[in-house]
Amino acid sequence: MSDSNPTVHIDVARVCELAHFDMAPDEMAEFQGQLEKILGYVEKIGELDLGGIEPTMYGQPVKNVFREDVNEPSLDPAAVLANAPASIGGEFKVPKIVE
């Protein structure tokens, strides 16, 4: 693949302007070539014949890793609140953090 691809062009100065990003002119020239090269490779991938390949989202099979939801007895509220430094109305009392 050659270093320059005439079908792909990115205006790095315009991209920097849109992103409110300052870049030195010599850096812009460097990035211009690098970005055009990257997009050239993307175009090259687009030339592949993928007719018989099924689209996938993941390289590995995905399965549900969550356990079954089972109801179990919970803790006794009175026993839990017995260890709290302060409680009010059957709930934990915590210091106010928003004024």
C-alpha positions in Angstrom: 0.0 0.0 0.0 1.4 3.4 -0.9 1.9 6.1 1.7 -0.8 8.4 0.2 -4.3 7.4 -0.9 -5.9 9.9 -3.2 -9.5 8.8 -2.4 -9.1 9.6 1.3 -8.6 13.1 2.6 -9.0 14.6 6.0 -8.8 18.3 6.7 -6.9 18.1 10.0 -7.1 21.9 10.5 -10.9 21.8 10.2 -11.1 18.9 12.6 -8.9 20.8 15.1 -11.1 23.8 14.7 -14.3 21.8 15.4 -12.7 20.2 18.4 -11.4 23.5 19.7 -7.9 22.0 19.7 -4.7 23.8 18.9 -2.1 22.0 16.9 1.2 23.2 15.4 1.3 23.1 11.5 4.1 20.5 11.4 2.0 18.3 13.7 -1.0 18.8 11.5 1.0 17.6 8.5 2.2 14.5 10.3 -1.3 13.6 11.6 -2.8 14.3 8.1 -0.6 11.5 6.6 -1.2 9.2 9.5 -5.0 9.6 9.5 -5.2 9.2 5.7 -3.1 6.0 6.0 -5.5 4.6 8.7 -8.5 5.4 6.6 -6.8 3.8 3.6 -6.5 0.6 5.6 -10.2 0.8 6.6 -11.1 1.1 2.9 -8.9 -1.9 2.2 -10.9 -3.9 4.7 -14.1 -2.8 3.0 -12.9 -4.5 -0.2 -13.1 -8.0 1.4 -15.8 -10.4 0.3 -17.7 -11.1 3.4 -20.8 -12.6 1.8 -20.8 -15.9 3.6 -19.9 -14.6 7.0 -22.6 -14.1 9.6 -22.3 -10.7 11.4 -21.3 -11.0 15.1 -21.0 -8.7 18.0 -18.6 -10.8 20.1 -15.7 -13.0 19.2 -16.6 -15.5 21.9 -20.1 -17.0 22.6 -22.0 -15.0 25.2 -24.1 -16.5 27.8 -26.0 -15.2 30.8 -23.7 -15.2 33.8 -26.3 -14.2 36.3 -27.6 -16.6 38.9 -31.2 -17.5 39.2 -33.2 -15.0 41.3 -34.3 -16.9 44.4 -36.2 -15.4 47.3 -34.5 -16.1 50.6 -35.3 -14.9 54.1 -33.8 -11.5 55.0 -32.2 -10.3 58.2 -34.4 -9.3 61.1 -34.7 -5.5 61.0 -34.5 -5.2 64.8 -31.3 -7.2 64.9 -29.7 -5.1 62.1 -30.6 -1.8 63.7 -29.3 -3.1 67.1 -25.8 -2.5 65.8 -26.4 0.9 64.3 -25.0 3.9 66.0 -28.3 5.7 65.6 -31.7 4.8 64.1 -35.0 6.6 63.5 -38.3 5.2 62.5 -36.8 1.7 61.8 -34.1 3.1 59.5 -30.4 4.0 59.9 -29.9 7.6 60.9 -27.0 9.2 59.0 -25.4 12.6 59.1 -26.7 15.3 56.7 -24.3 15.7 53.9 -26.2 18.2 51.7 -27.0 21.7 53.0 
